[in-house]
Amino acid sequence: MKSACFIMIVFIFFAACTTSPVTPSRNSRQTIDSIFQHQTVFLQHEADSLCLLHRQMFFQAAVDSIMYARQSEMNNLVR
């Protein structure tokens, strides 16, 4: 992951230093596409795990909030 970020930063740096438009060759496009596809799959797994973690935390907080509100309503009815 770190090496991919470093490569992307170096690529952007050198691409920004040119004055003429750069057209990548067929091999370069295939390499770029394969790197992109690999990173997309990797990041999809990371995003899914983060979403699952946050979903569980938010769900538990929502359940706790609802339980607290219902407990308060029940306490008010008993008084």
Backbone as CSV, one residue per row, in Angstrom:
resi,resn,N_x,N_y,N_z,CA_x,CA_y,CA_z,C_x,C_y,C_z
1,MET,0.827,-1.185,0.000,0.000,0.000,0.000,0.872,1.249,0.000
2,LYS,1.895,1.245,0.875,2.775,2.408,0.936,3.536,2.597,-0.371
3,SER,3.959,1.478,-0.948,4.708,1.587,-2.199,3.811,2.075,-3.331
4,ALA,2.558,1.664,-3.331,1.631,2.123,-4.369,1.382,3.627,-4.234
5,CYS,1.225,4.093,-3.002,1.037,5.536,-2.777,2.275,6.310,-3.203
6,PHE,3.441,5.778,-2.874,4.682,6.438,-3.254,4.810,6.515,-4.772
7,ILE,4.491,5.414,-5.445,4.567,5.394,-6.906,3.598,6.406,-7.504
8,MET,2.395,6.488,-6.950,1.407,7.438,-7.458,1.875,8.878,-7.251
9,ILE,2.466,9.167,-6.099,2.959,10.521,-5.825,4.092,10.875,-6.773
10,VAL,5.017,9.943,-6.966,6.130,10.181,-7.888,5.597,10.373,-9.312
11,PHE,4.641,9.555,-9.710,4.055,9.677,-11.045,3.391,11.040,-11.224
12,ILE,2.627,11.468,-10.246,1.956,12.775,-10.327,2.982,13.894,-10.370
13,PHE,4.039,13.760,-9.571,5.081,14.785,-9.542,5.743,14.924,-10.910
14,PHE,6.124,13.799,-11.497,6.788,13.872,-12.797,5.822,14.241,-13.922
15,ALA,4.585,13.845,-13.804,3.600,14.212,-14.820,3.323,15.706,-14.780
16,ALA,3.376,16.292,-13.604,3.119,17.719,-13.470,4.292,18.549,-13.997
17,CYS,5.465,17.967,-14.113,6.648,18.708,-14.555,6.769,18.782,-16.070
18,THR,5.974,18.055,-16.800,6.080,18.087,-18.255,5.208,19.206,-18.819
19,THR,5.638,19.715,-19.969,4.870,20.783,-20.600,4.014,20.256,-21.745
20,SER,4.386,19.126,-22.302,3.613,18.558,-23.396,2.708,17.444,-22.856
21,PRO,1.563,17.226,-23.496,0.683,16.153,-23.033,1.348,14.786,-23.200
22,VAL,1.138,13.930,-22.220,1.745,12.601,-22.228,0.658,11.584,-22.561
23,THR,0.930,10.752,-23.553,0.010,9.662,-23.873,0.705,8.350,-23.543
24,PRO,0.166,7.610,-22.570,0.819,6.361,-22.189,0.706,5.312,-23.292
25,SER,1.690,4.453,-23.326,1.696,3.377,-24.322,0.694,2.298,-23.905
26,ARG,0.493,1.346,-24.778,-0.451,0.261,-24.492,-0.010,-0.538,-23.263
27,ASN,1.278,-0.821,-23.165,1.792,-1.561,-22.011,1.618,-0.766,-20.724
28,SER,1.860,0.535,-20.812,1.693,1.378,-19.628,0.236,1.396,-19.178
29,ARG,-0.667,1.496,-20.124,-2.095,1.498,-19.789,-2.512,0.182,-19.135
30,GLN,-1.993,-0.927,-19.657,-2.321,-2.228,-19.067,-1.767,-2.334,-17.650
31,THR,-0.559,-1.838,-17.455,0.039,-1.865,-16.126,-0.748,-0.982,-15.168
32,ILE,-1.086,0.205,-15.608,-1.859,1.128,-14.770,-3.217,0.517,-14.438
33,ASP,-3.858,-0.093,-15.418,-5.161,-0.710,-15.198,-5.072,-1.865,-14.205
34,SER,-4.036,-2.687,-14.324,-3.908,-3.814,-13.395,-3.634,-3.329,-11.976
35,ILE,-2.825,-2.284,-11.826,-2.577,-1.711,-10.494,-3.871,-1.144,-9.925
36,PHE,-4.612,-0.436,-10.757,-5.878,0.151,-10.314,-6.859,-0.933,-9.880
37,GLN,-6.977,-1.992,-10.669,-7.901,-3.076,-10.333,-7.488,-3.749,-9.021
38,HIS,-6.195,-3.975,-8.843,-5.703,-4.606,-7.611,-6.009,-3.727,-6.407
39,GLN,-5.736,-2.437,-6.524,-5.979,-1.526,-5.413,-7.478,-1.382,-5.128
40,THR,-8.296,-1.422,-6.170,-9.736,-1.320,-5.981,-10.255,-2.502,-5.169
41,VAL,-9.798,-3.693,-5.504,-10.224,-4.886,-4.759,-9.752,-4.786,-3.313
42,PHE,-8.509,-4.386,-3.112,-7.961,-4.257,-1.760,-8.741,-3.218,-0.956
43,LEU,-8.976,-2.055,-1.549,-9.679,-0.997,-0.840,-11.147,-1.340,-0.605
44,GLN,-11.731,-2.135,-1.474,-13.125,-2.549,-1.281,-13.249,-3.384,-0.012
45,HIS,-12.302,-4.293,0.206,-12.316,-5.110,1.421,-12.126,-4.229,2.656
46,GLU,-11.222,-3.270,2.582,-11.001,-2.358,3.709,-12.253,-1.538,4.001
47,ALA,-12.873,-1.008,2.963,-14.079,-0.195,3.136,-15.221,-1.029,3.707
48,ASP,-15.356,-2.254,3.232,-16.413,-3.126,3.752,-16.218,-3.405,5.233
49,SER,-14.987,-3.673,5.643,-14.747,-3.959,7.058,-14.982,-2.723,7.918
50,LEU,-14.596,-1.548,7.420,-14.858,-0.315,8.174,-16.356,-0.032,8.262
51,CYS,-17.073,-0.257,7.186,-18.527,-0.049,7.201,-19.198,-0.989,8.193
52,LEU,-18.756,-2.232,8.219,-19.323,-3.198,9.147,-19.052,-2.777,10.587
53,LEU,-17.835,-2.342,10.860,-17.476,-1.902,12.201,-18.321,-0.702,12.624
54,HIS,-18.423,0.295,11.751,-19.207,1.486,12.082,-20.690,1.161,12.197
55,ARG,-21.171,0.266,11.359,-22.583,-0.123,11.420,-22.897,-0.751,12.772
56,GLN,-22.029,-1.621,13.242,-22.247,-2.263,14.534,-22.226,-1.238,15.665
57,MET,-21.285,-0.292,15.606,-21.211,0.732,16.653,-22.447,1.623,16.639
58,PHE,-22.860,2.083,15.456,-24.033,2.951,15.366,-25.310,2.207,15.745
59,PHE,-25.404,0.952,15.353,-26.574,0.153,15.698,-26.671,-0.010,17.210
60,GLN,-25.557,-0.301,17.858,-25.560,-0.471,19.311,-25.908,0.840,20.002
61,ALA,-25.379,1.957,19.501,-25.702,3.254,20.089,-27.179,3.574,19.912
62,ALA,-27.743,3.246,18.757,-29.163,3.492,18.521,-30.025,2.631,19.434
63,VAL,-29.666,1.371,19.585,-30.418,0.474,20.467,-30.336,0.978,21.901
64,ASP,-29.153,1.369,22.344,-29.007,1.889,23.703,-29.848,3.142,23.908
65,SER,-29.875,4.014,22.905,-30.648,5.240,22.997,-32.144,4.944,23.082
66,ILE,-32.602,4.026,22.265,-34.022,3.651,22.289,-34.377,2.990,23.619
67,MET,-33.512,2.124,24.085,-33.766,1.460,25.371,-33.822,2.481,26.503
68,TYR,-32.935,3.464,26.491,-32.935,4.498,27.520,-34.226,5.307,27.466
69,ALA,-34.653,5.656,26.246,-35.886,6.437,26.098,-37.085,5.632,26.581
70,ARG,-37.167,4.367,26.229,-38.292,3.537,26.665,-38.262,3.312,28.180
71,GLN,-37.076,3.147,28.739,-36.948,2.970,30.192,-37.417,4.236,30.908
72,SER,-37.071,5.385,30.362,-37.513,6.653,30.950,-39.028,6.777,30.880
73,GLU,-39.622,6.390,29.753,-41.084,6.428,29.619,-41.748,5.497,30.633
74,MET,-41.181,4.313,30.806,-41.736,3.365,31.766,-41.632,3.890,33.194
75,ASN,-40.494,4.528,33.509,-40.313,5.100,34.847,-41.313,6.228,35.088
76,ASN,-41.564,7.044,34.072,-42.541,8.117,34.208,-43.951,7.576,34.402
77,LEU,-44.295,6.489,33.738,-45.620,5.877,33.906,-45.796,5.280,35.284
78,VAL,-44.743,4.734,35.862,-44.818,4.109,37.179,-44.978,5.174,38.271
79,ARG,-44.404,6.312,38.098,-44.477,7.365,39.120,-45.830,7.908,39.234
